[in-house]
Amino acid sequence: VSMLDKEMLLPYFDLRREEFLEYDISQAIQKVSSTSSTKIGLLSSMSLEGGRALIPGTAPREKWVFLSELEKSLKVEILPLTTEEINDEINLLIVLHPRGFSSRLRYAIDQYVLRGGKIIVLLDPNARIDMTSPANQFGQQPQLASDFPELLKKWGVEYDKTKVAGDHLHASQVNTGRGVISFPIWMTFRSQSLNQEHPITAQLENVLFVEAGSFKKADDSTSDFTALLSLSDQSGFIDAFQLRFASPDQLSREMIINDDQKALMAITSGIFATAFPDGQPAKDKNGTDASAASDNNEEEQKLKHKHLDKALERNSILLFSDVDFLSDQFTVQKINFLGQSIIQPTNDNLNLILNAAEHLSGNEALMSIRSRGRFSRPFTRLL
């Protein structure tokens, strides 16, 4: 597919991707015809781009598939954890598992939202994929939870990083080695369980969440809270630390059922106030924070924007209570075909995050094609 000096190549048609043919061609047309580039900023405590092996002799870490798929249609910039101000060129900010973010980085996110910036925040009370990060290696007690307590409070949302949600109604079938059981902590959601009135989740058919937390509207909140993925009356909680010691069948038995509202995915909207009324905080003294490495005598970086105590306009924030649902382990199957790695989605998890990114960044044309459902377009004739 070519237009002027731009060209996109589809090297071959893979039978395993026949249901995505329309999307792949439309994506190529959109990319060569686009006159402006949408930029997404990505902040994460994890290495999403892969890298060298942590242990000598093992395979190098691979780039996350969701990031590769995102880069096919949008420009993505990985922002350093030393960032003190989010650039206005960022059309959408994705914050993925903000474990150990410095106070200055949280302030930068706070002010970006108040200036009207679009944002997706993914938290997790027990991010299994984070077990492989350098911070959790070499015998240290793993720190797998992420939270934004002061920001969530101002956004009108309650979230407990010590609790993992489960739902017997949406329990996934899991092979424990001693047989297959229904495991409510790994939840599979069909189309009827997803919000069919919102473009992000409409027409998705199969989504898997793994050891997720949950959100609900805070009692004193004046914000609007819209759940895009809610749990049933057969849902409950377990303490996150139990996942490290108890067996799956024991966890299923010990999960405490309650009638609390539980949303795994939600949008909170309103005119938000800052979580930092005193302005930009001083640099953290904690050596684990990314900004602490800077010399205390280093000249302070002057911020481009003035401090805002309150947003001038209404804004919306998209929240996820799971990070693992984006990891390759729970999204795709990788197949070697003539020396090339073919990615075959195992569910709609990739579609979900790509829909969210394209919706909030204003690129909804591709989303409508990807989420249209499954079609049978067999390759039966070659012209």
ZADRENKOL-571963 format. One line per 4 residues: their letters; for each residue x, y, z of C-alpha. Coordinates in nm, 2 decimals. Each point is the difference from the previous one (the first is absolute). Layout:
ZADRENKOL-571963
a) X/Y/Z  ... .
END
This chain:
ZADRENKOL-571963
vsml) 0.00/0.00/0.00  0.16/0.33/-0.11  -0.09/0.37/-0.01  0.25/0.27/-0.11 .
dkem) 0.33/-0.08/0.17  -0.15/-0.23/0.27  -0.03/-0.38/-0.03  -0.13/-0.28/0.22 .
llpy) 0.08/-0.36/-0.08  -0.21/-0.31/0.07  0.26/-0.27/-0.08  -0.24/-0.29/-0.01 .
fdlr) -0.35/-0.10/0.10  0.00/-0.24/0.29  -0.29/-0.24/0.02  0.00/0.03/0.38 .
reef) -0.08/0.38/-0.03  -0.28/-0.03/-0.26  -0.25/0.16/0.24  0.23/0.30/0.03 .
leyd) 0.05/0.06/-0.37  -0.23/0.30/-0.02  0.17/0.16/0.30  0.36/-0.06/-0.13 .
isqa) -0.08/0.15/-0.33  -0.19/0.30/0.15  0.28/0.06/0.24  0.25/0.02/-0.29 .
iqkv) -0.22/0.24/-0.19  -0.05/0.22/0.32  0.37/0.01/0.06  0.11/0.11/-0.35 .
ssts) -0.29/0.26/-0.03  0.04/0.16/0.34  0.13/0.36/-0.01  0.04/0.04/0.38 .
stki) 0.15/-0.24/0.26  -0.16/-0.07/0.33  0.25/-0.05/0.28  -0.05/-0.22/0.30 .
glls) 0.22/0.03/0.30  0.06/-0.32/0.20  0.12/0.00/0.37  0.07/-0.33/0.16 .
smsl) 0.21/-0.15/0.28  0.05/-0.31/-0.23  0.22/-0.05/-0.30  -0.25/-0.02/-0.28 .
eggr) 0.25/0.02/-0.28  0.18/-0.32/0.11  0.38/-0.01/0.04  0.28/-0.22/0.10 .
alip) -0.05/-0.30/0.21  0.00/0.05/0.37  0.17/-0.34/0.05  0.30/-0.09/-0.22 .
gtap) -0.06/-0.28/-0.24  -0.38/0.06/-0.02  -0.18/0.16/-0.30  -0.03/0.38/-0.01 .
rekw) -0.33/0.15/0.10  -0.24/0.07/-0.28  -0.19/0.32/-0.07  -0.36/-0.02/0.11 .
vfls) -0.23/-0.08/-0.29  -0.26/0.26/0.11  0.27/0.27/-0.04  0.10/-0.13/-0.35 .
elek) -0.37/0.00/-0.10  -0.05/0.35/0.14  0.30/0.13/-0.20  -0.15/-0.12/-0.33 .
slkv) -0.27/0.27/0.01  0.12/0.26/0.25  0.33/0.16/0.08  0.11/-0.11/0.35 .
eilp) 0.26/0.16/0.22  0.14/-0.17/0.31  0.03/0.27/0.26  0.28/-0.02/0.26 .
ltte) -0.10/-0.03/0.36  0.20/0.31/0.07  -0.26/0.20/-0.19  -0.11/0.31/0.19 .
eind) -0.25/0.15/-0.26  -0.21/-0.18/-0.27  0.06/0.17/-0.33  -0.31/0.15/-0.18 .
einl) 0.09/-0.20/-0.31  -0.12/-0.31/0.19  -0.36/-0.06/-0.12  -0.06/-0.30/0.24 .
livl) 0.20/-0.11/0.30  0.00/-0.37/0.10  0.11/-0.07/0.35  0.07/-0.37/0.05 .
hprg) 0.07/-0.14/0.34  0.13/0.31/0.17  0.19/-0.18/0.28  0.25/0.22/0.17 .
fssr) -0.07/0.32/-0.20  0.16/0.30/0.16  -0.21/0.28/0.14  0.11/0.23/-0.27 .
lrya) -0.10/-0.24/-0.27  -0.34/-0.04/0.16  -0.03/0.38/0.01  0.08/0.02/-0.37 .
idqy) -0.28/-0.25/-0.07  -0.24/0.20/0.23  0.07/0.32/-0.19  -0.03/-0.16/-0.34 .
vlrg) -0.35/-0.12/0.09  -0.10/0.35/0.13  0.12/0.16/-0.33  -0.24/-0.23/-0.18 .
gkii) 0.23/-0.28/-0.10  -0.15/-0.34/-0.08  0.12/-0.29/0.22  -0.03/-0.37/0.05 .
vlld) 0.12/-0.14/0.33  0.06/-0.37/0.06  0.05/-0.11/0.36  0.03/-0.35/0.14 .
pnar) 0.00/-0.15/0.36  0.20/-0.30/-0.12  0.18/0.05/-0.33  0.13/-0.35/-0.08 .
idmt) 0.20/0.13/-0.29  0.19/0.23/0.23  0.16/-0.30/0.17  0.26/0.00/-0.29 .
span) 0.10/0.37/0.05  0.35/0.07/0.13  -0.14/0.16/0.32  -0.17/-0.34/0.09 .
qfgq) 0.30/-0.22/-0.07  0.28/-0.15/0.20  -0.19/-0.12/0.30  -0.16/0.33/0.09 .
qpql) -0.36/0.00/0.13  -0.20/0.08/-0.31  -0.19/0.32/-0.01  -0.28/-0.06/-0.25 .
asdf) -0.27/0.26/0.08  -0.04/0.34/-0.15  -0.22/0.29/0.12  -0.07/0.37/-0.04 .
pell) -0.16/0.08/0.34  0.01/0.38/0.00  -0.10/0.02/-0.37  -0.28/-0.25/0.02 .
kkwg) -0.15/0.19/0.30  -0.02/0.32/-0.20  -0.14/-0.20/-0.30  -0.28/-0.13/0.22 .
veyd) 0.10/-0.37/-0.01  0.05/-0.26/0.27  0.26/-0.28/-0.05  0.17/-0.23/0.24 .
ktkv) 0.34/-0.13/-0.12  0.00/-0.27/0.27  -0.31/-0.17/-0.14  -0.04/-0.22/-0.31 .
agdh) -0.35/-0.05/-0.14  -0.16/-0.32/-0.13  -0.33/-0.11/-0.14  -0.14/-0.36/-0.01 .
lhas) -0.23/0.10/-0.28  0.29/0.09/-0.23  0.25/-0.26/0.13  0.25/-0.13/-0.26 .
qvnt) 0.08/-0.36/-0.04  0.36/-0.05/0.12  0.21/-0.32/0.00  0.17/-0.02/0.34 .
grgv) 0.20/-0.31/-0.07  -0.24/-0.20/0.21  -0.30/0.06/-0.23  -0.20/0.28/-0.15 .
isfp) -0.19/0.23/0.23  -0.21/0.32/-0.03  0.24/0.27/0.13  -0.19/0.32/0.09 .
iwmt) 0.31/0.21/0.03  0.06/-0.04/-0.37  -0.31/0.14/-0.16  -0.13/-0.05/-0.35 .
frsq) -0.26/0.25/-0.12  -0.22/-0.06/-0.30  -0.17/0.27/-0.20  -0.32/0.01/0.21 .
slnq) 0.21/0.10/0.31  0.17/0.29/-0.18  -0.15/0.35/-0.03  -0.16/-0.01/-0.34 .
ehpi) -0.09/0.37/0.00  0.36/0.12/0.00  0.22/-0.01/-0.31  0.30/-0.13/0.18 .
taql) -0.17/-0.32/0.11  -0.29/-0.04/-0.24  0.03/-0.31/-0.22  0.29/-0.15/0.18 .
envl) -0.06/-0.37/0.06  0.25/-0.15/0.24  0.21/0.19/0.26  0.23/-0.16/0.27 .
fvea) 0.10/0.18/0.32  0.25/-0.16/0.23  0.01/0.07/0.38  -0.14/0.34/-0.04 .
gsfk) -0.10/0.26/0.25  -0.32/0.20/-0.01  -0.13/0.36/0.00  -0.31/0.16/0.13 .
kadd) -0.12/0.36/0.03  0.11/0.16/0.33  -0.27/0.09/0.24  0.09/0.38/0.00 .
stsd) 0.06/0.01/-0.38  -0.17/0.26/-0.22  0.15/-0.16/-0.31  -0.20/-0.21/-0.24 .
ftal) 0.10/-0.37/0.01  -0.08/-0.23/-0.28  0.09/-0.37/0.03  0.10/-0.17/-0.33 .
lsls) 0.06/-0.34/0.15  -0.18/-0.10/0.32  0.00/-0.31/0.21  -0.31/-0.20/0.10 .
dqsg) -0.16/-0.07/0.34  0.21/-0.32/0.02  0.32/0.21/0.03  0.22/0.07/0.29 .
fida) 0.35/0.07/0.12  0.31/-0.17/0.13  0.31/0.15/0.15  0.27/0.05/-0.27 .
fqlr) 0.27/-0.16/0.21  -0.19/-0.33/0.01  0.07/-0.05/-0.37  0.36/-0.08/0.09 .
fasp) -0.07/-0.28/0.24  -0.35/-0.16/-0.07  -0.09/-0.24/-0.27  -0.27/0.09/-0.26 .
dqls) -0.27/-0.22/0.15  0.08/0.14/0.35  -0.03/0.36/-0.13  -0.33/-0.08/-0.17 .
remi) -0.14/-0.14/0.33  0.13/0.29/0.22  -0.12/0.29/-0.22  -0.24/0.21/0.20 .
indd) -0.32/0.08/-0.20  -0.16/0.34/0.05  -0.24/0.23/-0.17  0.25/0.29/-0.04 .
qkal) 0.01/0.17/-0.34  0.30/-0.12/-0.19  0.12/0.15/-0.33  0.31/-0.14/-0.17 .
mait) -0.01/0.27/-0.26  -0.16/0.34/0.04  -0.01/0.36/-0.11  -0.01/0.29/0.25 .
sgif) -0.10/0.34/-0.13  -0.01/0.34/0.16  0.18/0.33/0.06  0.28/-0.13/0.21 .
ataf) 0.21/0.18/0.27  0.37/-0.05/0.05  0.14/-0.25/0.25  0.29/0.23/0.06 .
pdgq) -0.14/0.34/0.13  0.35/0.12/0.09  0.13/-0.04/-0.35  0.28/-0.21/-0.12 .
pakd) 0.15/-0.20/0.29  0.36/-0.01/0.09  0.21/-0.28/-0.15  -0.04/-0.33/0.18 .
kngt) 0.28/-0.10/0.23  -0.09/-0.37/-0.04  0.27/-0.16/-0.20  -0.24/-0.24/-0.17 .
dasa) -0.17/0.28/-0.18  0.12/0.09/-0.35  0.05/0.37/0.07  0.20/-0.06/0.32 .
asdn) 0.32/-0.06/-0.21  0.01/0.37/-0.08  0.25/0.21/0.18  -0.17/0.22/0.27 .
neee) 0.21/0.29/-0.12  -0.11/-0.03/-0.36  -0.19/0.30/-0.12  -0.38/-0.05/0.01 .
qklk) -0.16/-0.05/-0.34  -0.25/0.28/-0.07  -0.34/-0.13/-0.09  -0.17/0.12/-0.31 .
hkhl) -0.35/0.02/0.15  -0.12/0.18/0.30  -0.14/-0.21/0.29  -0.37/-0.07/-0.02 .
dkal) -0.21/-0.06/0.31  -0.30/-0.10/-0.20  -0.08/-0.10/-0.36  -0.16/0.26/-0.22 .
erns) -0.20/-0.25/-0.19  -0.16/-0.34/0.06  0.22/-0.30/-0.07  -0.03/-0.38/0.00 .
illf) 0.25/-0.26/0.12  -0.01/-0.37/-0.10  0.10/-0.24/0.27  0.10/-0.37/-0.01 .
sdvd) 0.05/-0.21/0.31  0.23/-0.26/-0.17  0.33/0.01/-0.18  0.05/-0.37/-0.08 .
flsd) -0.28/-0.01/-0.25  0.24/0.19/-0.23  0.29/-0.24/0.03  0.08/-0.23/-0.28 .
qftv) -0.07/-0.30/0.22  -0.37/0.09/0.02  -0.06/0.16/-0.34  0.17/-0.18/-0.29 .
qkin) 0.14/-0.32/-0.13  0.33/0.03/-0.18  0.06/-0.23/-0.30  0.32/-0.03/-0.20 .
flgq) -0.08/0.01/-0.37  0.30/-0.03/-0.24  0.23/0.17/0.25  -0.25/0.28/0.08 .
siiq) -0.21/0.03/0.31  -0.37/0.00/-0.06  -0.22/0.16/0.27  -0.34/-0.16/0.04 .
ptnd) -0.23/0.16/0.26  -0.16/-0.24/0.25  -0.26/0.24/0.11  -0.11/0.37/-0.03 .
nlnl) 0.24/0.14/0.26  0.22/0.16/-0.27  -0.31/0.14/-0.17  -0.12/0.15/0.33 .
ilna) 0.31/0.20/0.07  0.04/0.11/-0.37  -0.36/0.10/0.00  0.06/0.21/0.31 .
aehl) 0.31/0.17/-0.14  -0.16/0.07/-0.34  -0.32/0.13/0.16  0.16/0.24/0.24 .
sgne) 0.26/0.12/-0.25  -0.28/0.07/-0.25  0.08/-0.28/-0.25  -0.32/-0.19/0.00 .
alms) -0.03/-0.12/-0.36  0.23/-0.30/0.05  -0.17/-0.08/0.33  -0.34/-0.04/-0.17 .
irsr) 0.15/-0.26/-0.24  0.20/-0.20/0.26  -0.30/-0.03/0.24  -0.26/-0.10/-0.26 .
grfs) 0.02/-0.36/0.10  0.10/-0.32/-0.17  -0.05/-0.05/-0.37  0.08/-0.30/-0.22 .
rpft) 0.19/0.12/-0.31  0.18/-0.32/-0.11  0.28/0.04/-0.25  -0.15/-0.23/-0.27 .
rll) 0.10/0.17/-0.32  0.32/0.18/-0.12  -0.04/0.25/-0.28 .
END
